[in-house]
Amino acid sequence: MQAIEESKTTWAEDENLEAAVMQQLLDLHPTRLTLAELIREVAGENASFAARDSVERAVRSLTATGLLHEGEGFVGPSRAALRFSELQDR
């Protein structure tokens, strides 16, 4: 039972971090960030390995779902994410 509770906590933490990463990139758009810059923005200058890894996992997950693009060394919101954000701001 404890393993189930721990996985729910981890899942919730992952989702919260994904939301924070997405919001940070939307707020900074059209500024383009490298992954290292994004990690510093979200996790801080002296982030632990675990914190850096969490941001990297969030970026992979958001990229896999089509909300982020990674390319040419930069990470940014997809057109779909930008449009959804515009609709949410109405």
C-alpha contacts under 8 A as a table, 3 or more apart, distances in Angstrom:
res1	aa1	res2	aa2	distance
1	M	4	I	5.26
1	M	5	E	6.53
2	Q	5	E	5.06
2	Q	6	E	6.12
3	A	6	E	5.03
3	A	7	S	6.12
4	I	7	S	5.16
4	I	8	K	6.23
5	E	8	K	5.12
5	E	9	T	6.23
6	E	9	T	5.03
6	E	10	T	6.14
7	S	10	T	4.99
7	S	11	W	5.93
8	K	11	W	4.98
8	K	12	A	6.03
9	T	12	A	5.11
9	T	13	E	6.07
10	T	13	E	4.99
10	T	14	D	6.04
11	W	14	D	5.05
11	W	15	E	6.21
12	A	15	E	5.09
12	A	16	N	6.12
13	E	16	N	5.07
13	E	17	L	6.18
14	D	17	L	5.15
14	D	18	E	6.12
14	D	54	S	7.37
14	D	58	A	6.91
15	E	18	E	4.98
15	E	19	A	6.18
16	N	19	A	5.12
16	N	20	A	6.24
17	L	20	A	4.92
17	L	21	V	6.08
17	L	54	S	7.59
17	L	55	V	7.10
17	L	58	A	6.61
18	E	21	V	5.13
18	E	22	M	6.06
18	E	55	V	7.75
18	E	58	A	4.95
18	E	59	V	7.33
18	E	61	S	7.92
18	E	62	L	7.05
19	A	22	M	5.10
19	A	23	Q	6.01
20	A	23	Q	5.12
20	A	24	Q	6.04
20	A	42	V	7.46
21	V	24	Q	5.16
21	V	25	L	6.27
21	V	38	L	7.86
21	V	42	V	6.79
21	V	55	V	7.38
21	V	58	A	7.20
21	V	59	V	7.51
22	M	25	L	5.28
22	M	26	L	6.14
22	M	62	L	7.98
22	M	77	P	7.35
23	Q	26	L	5.05
23	Q	27	D	5.94
24	Q	27	D	5.11
24	Q	28	L	6.17
24	Q	41	E	7.95
24	Q	42	V	7.62
25	L	28	L	5.17
25	L	29	H	5.94
25	L	76	G	6.19
25	L	77	P	6.40
26	L	29	H	5.16
26	L	77	P	6.55
26	L	82	L	7.12
26	L	85	S	7.73
28	L	31	T	5.49
28	L	32	R	7.84
29	H	32	R	6.94
29	H	76	G	7.55
29	H	77	P	7.78
32	R	74	F	6.20
32	R	75	V	6.66
32	R	76	G	6.30
33	L	36	A	7.90
33	L	37	E	5.73
33	L	38	L	6.01
33	L	74	F	5.40
33	L	75	V	5.73
33	L	76	G	7.06
34	T	37	E	5.13
34	T	38	L	6.22
34	T	73	G	5.78
34	T	74	F	4.34
34	T	75	V	5.85
35	L	38	L	5.02
35	L	39	I	6.14
35	L	56	E	7.73
35	L	73	G	7.38
35	L	74	F	6.44
35	L	75	V	6.25
36	A	39	I	5.11
36	A	40	R	6.35
37	E	40	R	5.10
37	E	41	E	6.18
38	L	41	E	4.96
38	L	42	V	6.12
39	I	42	V	5.25
39	I	43	A	5.45
39	I	44	G	6.94
39	I	47	A	7.98
39	I	52	R	6.07
39	I	55	V	6.16
39	I	56	E	7.80
40	R	43	A	5.40
40	R	44	G	4.51
40	R	45	E	5.00
40	R	46	N	7.81
40	R	47	A	7.36
41	E	44	G	5.85
41	E	45	E	7.73
42	V	55	V	7.58
43	A	46	N	7.97
43	A	47	A	5.58
43	A	51	A	6.08
43	A	52	R	6.79
43	A	55	V	7.56
44	G	47	A	5.35
47	A	50	A	7.94
47	A	51	A	5.79
47	A	52	R	6.22
48	S	51	A	5.19
48	S	52	R	6.27
49	F	52	R	5.16
49	F	53	D	5.96
50	A	53	D	5.04
50	A	54	S	6.09
51	A	54	S	5.08
51	A	55	V	6.48
52	R	55	V	5.29
52	R	56	E	6.30
53	D	56	E	5.00
53	D	57	R	6.11
54	S	57	R	5.08
54	S	58	A	6.18
55	V	58	A	4.99
55	V	59	V	6.21
56	E	59	V	5.11
56	E	60	R	6.23
57	R	60	R	5.05
57	R	61	S	6.10
58	A	61	S	5.12
58	A	62	L	6.06
59	V	62	L	5.17
59	V	63	T	5.92
59	V	68	L	7.26
60	R	63	T	5.11
60	R	64	A	6.05
61	S	64	A	5.07
61	S	65	T	6.38
62	L	65	T	5.21
62	L	66	G	6.33
62	L	67	L	5.24
62	L	68	L	5.56
63	T	66	G	5.11
63	T	67	L	5.67
63	T	68	L	4.49
63	T	69	H	5.81
63	T	70	E	7.17
64	A	67	L	7.67
64	A	68	L	7.94
65	T	68	L	7.83
66	G	69	H	7.29
66	G	78	S	6.75
66	G	80	A	7.79
67	L	77	P	5.90
67	L	78	S	5.20
67	L	80	A	6.75
67	L	81	A	5.30
68	L	75	V	6.84
68	L	76	G	5.53
68	L	77	P	4.37
68	L	78	S	4.89
68	L	81	A	7.51
69	H	75	V	5.73
69	H	76	G	5.42
69	H	77	P	6.06
69	H	78	S	5.69
70	E	73	G	6.94
70	E	74	F	5.70
70	E	75	V	4.60
70	E	76	G	6.70
71	G	74	F	5.44
71	G	75	V	6.70
77	P	80	A	7.98
77	P	81	A	5.83
77	P	82	L	6.38
78	S	81	A	5.14
78	S	82	L	6.28
79	R	82	L	5.07
79	R	83	R	6.11
80	A	83	R	5.14
80	A	84	F	6.12
81	A	84	F	5.12
81	A	85	S	6.10
82	L	85	S	5.06
82	L	86	E	6.24
83	R	86	E	5.01
83	R	87	L	6.30
84	F	87	L	5.07
84	F	88	Q	6.16
85	S	88	Q	5.02
85	S	89	D	6.24
86	E	89	D	5.19
86	E	90	R	6.71
87	L	90	R	5.44
